[in-house]
Amino acid sequence: MTKDELRAELERQEQRYKDEQGGEVTLYAAQSEPEKKPWRKRPSVQDKAFDRELARIEEERLKKDQEAPSL
C-alpha cells in the first residue's frame, strides 16, 4: 500500500465516520521529537584526583626511563 492509497483510504474512513455516525474528526499536528543531547558525566573529585595521580605516575616513569643508562 502506497502513501497515496493510505491517504485515500483514511479519507474514505473519515467521510464514512462523519456520514454514518455523525462524528467529528479533529486533526492534530504531529509533535516533534525533543532534541537529544548527549549525556555527559561531570568528573567527580575522586575522578580528578585519580587522573592527577595517573599523570604523576606517568611522569615519574618517564623520568626514570630517561635517567636509566642506555646499553
Secondary structure, DSSP 8 states (H G I E B T S, - for coil): --HHHHHHHHHHHHHHHHHHH-----------------------HHHHHHHHHHHHHHHHHHHHHHHS---
